């Protein structure tokens, strides 16, 4: 199959800002999803030469908004001062929701529907709600129907202690309803398929922490992160998931988390449960000239691919292949890569798949392998294993950071990609101008 590269107009990434990514620590975090997204968006808008009412729309990704934030994009639009007429909508494509928001904005600008769009993504995963069991819901309905004292006493007699056991919505949300596997179990399948051993995963996770620690020391995230302040005045100014003392020896002592007792995937080789938001500004050339805006990067519409939900982590390999075909590029033409670190084995499996003759032939329909992504070009400043993975935000974060890497390294092209629960992958080409 051939893929079209035609768009009506070029689309540019002007600027971006995000909150620190804050690790969930067993209780609801300081900030709701709207707190996080409004903070990131306000920080971004305050340094622009135009007001929020100059935006054409707001598009934001969010996987688990609270009941008070069902269309969080509209909340952002109003709270940043966009006015009643600024339209907004929220998108959800699981782990790639932030990338979907950017893709939707990119296509709208490319085809002339918009000139200037605020896009991004957010999730406050620590605030994922606890749910009631179905039998508890049924009992509550029976209780509400009971009118007399006798009927209520009878209802109380039927109430059982197990009804109070809560359902952890985060675990349910991270389980595929079609194949019945949670995301960690799909990573176990990839580890088995590509013979990725425990030590290789541990080494990758340690490297992620080391790279993030070095990036923090060298201020590589300084121009992306805007501090956020709690209502008690506590300031959060940088990502807090990095473990500087991480080592292969320490990780080797951890037990499997998802497939006990014989699996290989541990909590340390998985993305951290995290709260965070990331906002970016996308613009047409006309909007850039009108407002005298800088250009951080040129972006293209994303490419999307479907894979077996049991091995959803391979989605980036298929989406990367479509992206290269769309733009008539070879793997060696890409200078830097961001592949979201849902799991160490998942990233490693994607790298192996692109250089595996059987996978490239039977899954991608190619006559030869695509090649190897060099480790010194992939996730060079760490990733979700050390940074965290607020599922709605990560797609926007990796696009913004990849653009900054290209500027810092004076490089030309990069691809950002994510696996997606349910068996999909997304990838987007980012270029310097």
Number of C-alpha atoms within 10 A of each C-alpha: 5 7 13 8 12 12 15 10 16 17 26 28 25 20 25 29 26 31 27 27 29 27 24 21 10 9 9 15 16 18 20 21 25 23 18 26 30 25 25 30 28 18 21 21 22 12 10 15 10 14 13 24 16 15 22 18 26 28 28 36 36 32 24 24 22 17 8 9 16 14 20 26 29 21 18 27 26 19 16 18 14 20 14 10 11 17 16 21 19 22 23 19 21 21 28 31 29 37 34 29 29 33 23 19 28 29 20 20 25 22 14 12 12 19 23 26 26 28 31 39 39 38 31 34 26 23 23 18 17 12 15 16 15 11 14 19 13 13 18 14 11 15 17 11 12 15 9 9 9 10 14 16 12 13 17 13 9 11 15 11 8 10 15 13 12 13 14 13 16 17 11 11 16 15 19 18 12 9 12 12 18 19 25 28 20 27 29 21 18 23 22 14 11 15 11 19 13 21 14 13 27 26 18 20 29 24 22 27 25 22 20 27 19 16 16 17 11 10 11 17 20 13 13 21 22 21 14 20 15 11 8 7 8 10 11 17 16 18 20 16 21 22 15 14 9 18 16 17 11 12 20 15 9 14 17 18 18 20 15 11 9 10 19 26 27 23 16 23 29 25 23 25 23 27 30 31 35 37 34 26 24 29 27 23 16 12 17 17 11 10 12 12 16 12 17 21 24 19 24 23 24 24 22 20 21 18 21 14 22 23 23 24 34 32 28 33 31 26 26 29 22 23 27 21 16 16 14 11 12 13 16 12 12 19 20 26 26 26 26 30 30 26 29 30 33 31 27 21 25 23 22 19 24 25 17 18 18 16 18 21 13 10 13 20 12 14 11 15 17 22 17 14 19 12 11 10 14 20 25 20 25 26 27 31 28 30 29 29 29 33 32 36 33 32 34 32 29 25 30 27 21 26 27 21 22 21 16 10 10 11 15 17 21 24 26 29 29 31 34 27 24 26 19 26 27 31 33 26 24 28 23 19 11
